[in-house]
Amino acid sequence: MDNDITTVLDEGLRLLEAKDFAGFRARCTVGASLWENDGNGEQTIDQRMAQFAEFAANVESLHYEVLRRFARDGEVLQQHVLHVLGADGSRNQVHAAVYFRFDGDLIDRIEEYGYQVPA
Protein backbone atom coordinates (compact mmCIF):
# COMPACT_ATOMS: atom_id res chain seq x y z
CA MET A 1 0.00 0.00 0.00
CA ASP A 2 1.25 3.46 -0.83
CA ASN A 3 -0.26 5.07 2.26
CA ASP A 4 -1.07 3.79 5.70
CA ILE A 5 -4.78 2.93 5.54
CA THR A 6 -5.45 4.62 8.87
CA THR A 7 -4.07 7.86 7.41
CA VAL A 8 -6.34 7.43 4.38
CA LEU A 9 -9.26 6.83 6.73
CA ASP A 10 -8.46 9.90 8.86
CA GLU A 11 -8.27 12.02 5.70
CA GLY A 12 -11.64 10.62 4.63
CA LEU A 13 -13.27 11.49 7.95
CA ARG A 14 -11.93 15.06 7.71
CA LEU A 15 -13.46 15.31 4.22
CA LEU A 16 -16.84 14.17 5.57
CA GLU A 17 -16.59 16.76 8.36
CA ALA A 18 -15.95 19.40 5.67
CA LYS A 19 -18.96 18.07 3.72
CA ASP A 20 -16.65 17.26 0.81
CA PHE A 21 -18.53 14.17 -0.32
CA ALA A 22 -16.84 14.08 -3.74
CA GLY A 23 -13.47 14.11 -1.98
CA PHE A 24 -14.50 11.18 0.21
CA ARG A 25 -15.90 9.35 -2.82
CA ALA A 26 -12.53 9.72 -4.54
CA ARG A 27 -10.99 7.66 -1.72
CA CYS A 28 -13.26 4.72 -2.56
CA THR A 29 -13.15 2.08 -5.28
CA VAL A 30 -15.53 2.33 -8.23
CA GLY A 31 -17.66 -0.51 -6.84
CA ALA A 32 -17.47 0.43 -3.15
CA SER A 33 -20.49 -0.65 -1.11
CA LEU A 34 -21.94 0.03 2.31
CA TRP A 35 -24.31 -1.55 4.80
CA GLU A 36 -25.67 0.27 7.83
CA ASN A 37 -28.31 -0.72 10.38
CA ASP A 38 -30.54 2.15 9.21
CA GLY A 39 -33.01 0.00 7.29
CA ASN A 40 -31.67 0.92 3.85
CA GLY A 41 -29.87 -2.40 3.31
CA GLU A 42 -26.98 -2.59 0.86
CA GLN A 43 -26.07 0.68 -0.83
CA THR A 44 -23.45 1.82 -3.29
CA ILE A 45 -21.09 4.44 -1.95
CA ASP A 46 -22.69 6.91 -4.38
CA GLN A 47 -26.13 6.27 -2.90
CA ARG A 48 -24.74 6.71 0.60
CA MET A 49 -22.93 9.95 -0.23
CA ALA A 50 -26.15 11.39 -1.70
CA GLN A 51 -28.05 10.37 1.46
CA PHE A 52 -25.34 11.79 3.73
CA ALA A 53 -25.22 15.06 1.76
CA GLU A 54 -28.99 15.44 2.19
CA PHE A 55 -28.63 14.87 5.95
CA ALA A 56 -25.67 17.27 6.23
CA ALA A 57 -27.53 20.08 4.46
CA ASN A 58 -29.33 20.80 7.76
CA VAL A 59 -26.24 20.45 9.92
CA GLU A 60 -23.98 23.25 11.14
CA SER A 61 -21.01 21.00 11.89
CA LEU A 62 -19.86 17.38 12.04
CA HIS A 63 -16.94 15.98 14.03
CA TYR A 64 -15.71 12.40 14.21
CA GLU A 65 -14.14 11.41 17.53
CA VAL A 66 -12.33 8.09 17.07
CA LEU A 67 -12.37 6.19 20.36
CA ARG A 68 -10.48 3.07 19.31
CA ARG A 69 -9.21 1.52 16.14
CA PHE A 70 -7.68 -1.76 15.05
CA ALA A 71 -5.98 -2.11 11.66
CA ARG A 72 -4.49 -5.07 9.84
CA ASP A 73 -3.92 -6.23 6.26
CA GLY A 74 -6.33 -3.94 4.43
CA GLU A 75 -8.98 -3.81 7.16
CA VAL A 76 -9.87 -1.33 9.89
CA LEU A 77 -12.35 -1.77 12.71
CA GLN A 78 -13.10 1.38 14.65
CA GLN A 79 -15.42 2.76 17.27
CA HIS A 80 -16.26 6.44 16.94
CA VAL A 81 -18.72 9.11 17.96
CA LEU A 82 -20.03 11.49 15.30
CA HIS A 83 -20.82 14.78 17.04
CA VAL A 84 -23.54 16.66 15.16
CA LEU A 85 -24.48 20.32 15.67
CA GLY A 86 -27.76 21.03 13.91
CA ALA A 87 -28.51 24.27 12.10
CA ASP A 88 -31.10 24.90 14.83
CA GLY A 89 -28.46 24.54 17.59
CA SER A 90 -29.50 21.02 18.59
CA ARG A 91 -26.73 18.57 19.45
CA ASN A 92 -26.68 14.84 18.81
CA GLN A 93 -24.13 12.08 18.93
CA VAL A 94 -24.05 9.02 16.72
CA HIS A 95 -22.10 6.21 18.36
CA ALA A 96 -20.86 3.64 15.86
CA ALA A 97 -18.74 0.57 15.33
CA VAL A 98 -17.52 0.55 11.74
CA TYR A 99 -15.62 -1.95 9.60
CA PHE A 100 -13.67 -0.66 6.59
CA ARG A 101 -12.14 -2.94 3.95
CA PHE A 102 -9.54 -1.50 1.61
CA ASP A 103 -8.42 -2.44 -1.88
CA GLY A 104 -4.93 -0.95 -1.92
CA ASP A 105 -5.31 2.64 -0.73
CA LEU A 106 -9.03 2.85 -1.52
CA ILE A 107 -12.04 2.02 0.65
CA ASP A 108 -13.97 -0.86 -0.92
CA ARG A 109 -16.48 -1.80 1.79
CA ILE A 110 -18.03 -0.13 4.85
CA GLU A 111 -20.23 -1.88 7.41
CA GLU A 112 -21.62 0.36 10.13
CA TYR A 113 -23.68 -0.28 13.23
CA GLY A 114 -24.66 3.00 14.86
CA TYR A 115 -27.17 4.54 17.21
CA GLN A 116 -28.06 8.16 17.91
CA VAL A 117 -27.98 9.70 21.37
CA PRO A 118 -29.25 13.23 22.07
CA ALA A 119 -26.39 15.22 23.61
Order of alpha helices (4+ residues) and beta strands (2+ residues): alpha-alpha-beta-beta-alpha-beta-beta-beta-beta
